[in-house]
Amino acid sequence: GILTPFDDHRDRPVLGHLEDFLTELQSRKVSSVHYADRERVLRMYLEASKVTRLQELDGPRAAAWLKTLSDRGLGARTVNRHRAALLQFTRWLTRNQRIAYDPFAIIRPLNEDIDRRHDRRSLTKEELRRLVECARSRPLEEARLARFRSGVSPEEERKLRARGEARALIYAFAAGTGLRRAEMAGLRWMDVDLEGGQ
């Protein structure tokens, strides 16, 4: 018969393809959170579905797995994140000519608007003040509670107060700038204009 580009990949274990996908994902310098989420979801699906070869990847079966997550109480946004991980993998397989078509393309996302678990809102000034104050005092308070008999040495207290000040500063900075955690982690000194106040 005529050989196709998919023949070389048909009998290889799906975990080998997953490792190749994860290696490429890492080479693209995605965040460690994104990488870990994709790896966790894909390994969880492969284990639950008992898929061992690419030809066993099946849209209805994957959709049924996602439904079990929803039935267990996961929100639409979380289930959709799992769906996105599955789709990213099968699209990568298709693009790299490891499978002829994307078997998960038929899976539709859940409607997140009708499954809102929390309405997000800004903190009030008083809530923000309390949050920053708790962040500042918590390291020392927790240590004092844990060592109520032996107490906290002056050197430990100094370190714990410094840790609390750093945490309080991070919360105040996040609230004042609107930056998210990953955005703050990626900041460099060259991004800051102290003279211009930016």
SELOGU-464128 format. One record per residue: x, y, z of N, C-alpha, C in turn; residue in one letter. Coordinates in steps of 0.02 Angstrom, whole numbers, plus 50000, padded with zeros to 5 digits. Example, Ala and Ser with C-alpha at 12.3 -4.5 7.8 and 13.67 -1.06 7.14 Angstrom:
506604971650390506154977550390506604983550390A/506424988850354506844994750357506455000250394S/
This chain:
500414994050000500005000050000500435006350000G/500095011949994500425018449994500555020550065I/501175022650079501345025050146501135032250153L/500895034050212500715040950227501165043450283T/501185050050294501605052650349501385050050418P/500755047650422500495045550486500715038450505F/500935034550455501115027650468501685026950519D/502165031550516502735031150562502525032050635D/501955035250646501755036950714501195032450742H/500895028450699500295024750718500405020050777R/500955016350777501065011250828501485013550887D/501695019750885502095022350941501635023951000R/501835022351061501405023851119501245031251123P/500635032751143500405039751146500815043751196V/501075040451248501485044051297502125046851266L/502385043451215502965046051179502805052451143G/502205052651112501985058851078501875064351129H/501605062451187501495067551239502155070551261L/502665066451269503325069051289503595073851236E/503505072151172503735076651118503365083251120D/502705082951133502295088951137502535093351195F/502655090251253502865094051312503565097051302L/503995093451267504665096051252504615102351208T/504175102051158504095107851114503785113651153E/503305112051196502985117251237503505120751280L/503955116851309504475119751351504945124051310Q/505105121951249505565125751207505265132451186S/504595133051189504265139251171504235144151229R/504555142251285504605146651344503925148651372K/503445143851373502805145251405502915145751480V/502445148651516502525149251588502525142351620S/502845141851677502865135351712502175133251734S/501735138151749501045136551769500675133451710V/500735136451651500405133851591500655126851575H/501315126051577501615119551561501355114151610Y/501375115751674501165110851724500425109051717A/500015114051700499305112851691499185108251632D/499515109651576499435105451516499655098251530R/500235097551562500485090751576500005087051622E/499775090351675499335087151724498685084851691R/498365089251652497725087651621497805081951571V/498315082351529498405077151477498565070351508L/498985070251558499135063851590498515061051626R/498135065551656497525063451690497035060351639M/496965063551581496505060951530496745054151504Y/497375053651488497635047351460497555041651510L/497665043151574497585037951625496855035951632E/496405040951633495695039451642495395035851582A/495625037651522495335034751461495675028351439S/496255026851469496635020851451496875020951378K/496935026851349497185027451280497925025851279V/498135021551232498845019851227499135021351158T/498705022051107498925023551039498525029451011R/498805032950963498485038850935497805037250905L/497735031450873497105029850840496535028750890Q/496705028250954496195027451006495925034151031E/496235039751011495975046251030495295047250997L/494785048651037494105048551012493715054451042D/493415058550999493055064451021492495063051070G/492025058551055491475057151102491725054551169P/492255050551168492525047951231492835053651273R/493185058251240493475063951275492915068551302A/492395069451262491835073651284491495070551345A/491445063851345491145060451403491575061351465A/492245061251456492695062351513492605069351541W/492565074251496492455081151519491795081851556L/491285078151533490635078451567490685075551637K/491095070351646491175067551714491485072751760T/491935076951733492235082251774491705087251795L/491265088951747490725093651762490235090651812S/490085084251804489625080851849489905080351920D/490575080451926490885080151992490915086952025R/490655092051990490605098652020491105103851996G/491535102151948491995107151922491615112351882L/491815118551887491475123951851491625123851777G/491205127451739491275127551666491965130151645A/492215135151680492875137951661493425132751670R/493395128851724493895123751736493845118151684T/493225116051670493125110751619493375113251552V/493235119551535493475122351471494235122651468N/494555123651526495285123651526495555116651512R/495205111551538495395104651522495295103251448H/494735105651421494595104851349495145108151307R/495355114051328495875117751291496535113851290A/496695110451345497305106351347497255100551298A/496685097151297496585091551250496655094051177L/496325099651163496345102351095497035104651074L/497405107651121498085109851104498515103851084Q/498425098351120498805092351104498625089451036F/497975088651023497775085550959497895090150900T/497855096650910498035101250856498775100850840R/499175100050892499905099150882500035092650844W/499685087350863499755080950828499575081650754L/499025085250740498805086250671499305090450632T/499525095850661499995100350628500655096850612R/500855092250655501485088650645501395082150607N/500815081350576500655075550534500755068850570Q/500525068750633500535062550671499855059150669R/499335063250658498655060650646498365064550588I/497885061450553497605064450492497115070050506A/496775069650562496275074750579496235075450654Y/495945080850678495895082150750495255078850777D/495315073450815494715070050839494335073950893P/494655078850923494345082750976494025089250952F/494075090550887493805096750860493045097250869A/492715091650878491985091650885491755093650955I/492225093851003492035095251073491905102751081I/491305104351101491105111351109491235113651181R/491415120051190491525122551258490875123451296P/490925123251361490345124651403490235132151406L/489615134151419489455141251424489635143751495N/490155147751499490385150051564489935155351593E/489565158851551489125164251575488545161651618D/488325155551602487755152851641487995148551700I/488645148051709488925144051764489425148351803D/489225154251821489665158751858489675156551931R/490265154951956490345152852026490455158952071R/490795163952045490945169852084490895175952040H/490575181052064490585187452029491175191352055D/491645192752011492235196352033492085203752042R/492395206552092492315213652105492955216252135R/493035222752133493625225852164493535225852240S/494095225652275494065226352347493895233652365L/493545234452419493435241252444494095243652475T/494145250152488494755252752518494885249552585K/494355248452624494435245352689494665238052683E/494385234352635494585227452625495325227052604E/495525231652560496225231752538496685233452596L/496485238352637496895240152694496985234152741R/496445230352754496475224552798496895218952767R/496835218052701497235212952668497985214452674L/498165220652662498875222552666499125221852738V/498715223852785498915223352855498995216052877E/498535211752855498585204652871499215201552840C/499365203452778499965200952746500585203152784A/500565209252811501135211952848501235208252915R/500695206852950500755204153018500755196453022S/500515193152969500415185852974501035181752988R/501605182852954502185178552968502375178453042P/502395184353073502585184653143502045181553188L/501415182953173500875180253214500855172653212E/500945169853151500945162553145501515159453184E/502105162653180502685159953217502565160253292A/502265165653316502125166253388501615161053411R/501115159653368500625154553386500945147553387L/501375146253339501685139653334502185138553392A/502495143953416503005143353468502785147153531R/502175145853551501905149653608502285148353673F/502655142753677503035141453738503745144153733R/504075142553677504775144653671504845151953648S/504335154353614504365161253590504785162053527G/504825168253504505195169853443505795174153462V/506375172153439506985175953456506975182753421S/507355187653446507375194253413507605193753340P/508075189353326508315188653257507765185753212E/507395180753238506835177853200506295183153189E/506155187053241505635192153236505825197253182E/506455199153179506685203853128506555201053058R/506735194653048506635191452983505895190852965K/505495189053014504775188153002504435194752987L/504645200053021504375206653006504565208852935R/505175207452916505405209152848505005205252795A/504875198852810504465194752764503765197652758R/503475199652814502805202552813502795209152774G/503305213252783503335219652746503375218252670E/503765213252651503825211552580503155209152551A/502815205052589502155202552566501655208252560R/501655212652610501195218352608501345222752548A/501985223752533502175227852476501935224752410L/501985218152406501765214652344501015215652333I/500615214752387499895215752380499725222952363Y/500065227752395499935234752381500125236452310A/500685233652287500925234952219500425232152168F/500195225952180499715222852135499075226852131A/498825229052188498205232952190498295239752156A/498875242752167498995249352138499115249452064G/499385243852037499545243651965499045239651925T/498685234951957498225230651920498575224851885G/499225224051899499595218551867499415211851899L/499435206651858499315199951883499975196951907R/499925191151940500515188051969501065186751918R/500875183751862501385182151811501685188451781A/501275193651774501525199951747502025203151796E/501875202751861502335205551910502985201551912M/502925194951905503525190751907503975192151848A/503685194451792504085195851733504365202851729G/504225206951780504475213851780505235214051787L/505545218751752506265219951758506355227351775R/506945229051799507075236051817506985240651757W/507145238151698507085242351638506355243851622M/505875240151652505165241451641504905247151685D/505305249251733505075254251782505385261051768V/504965266051767505195273051758505035276851822D/505505277151868505395280351932505305287851925L/505665290851878505605298151870504935300051840E/504695296051793504055297451761503465294751800G/503615290951852503075288151892502695282551858G/503045278751815502725273251778503105266751789Q/
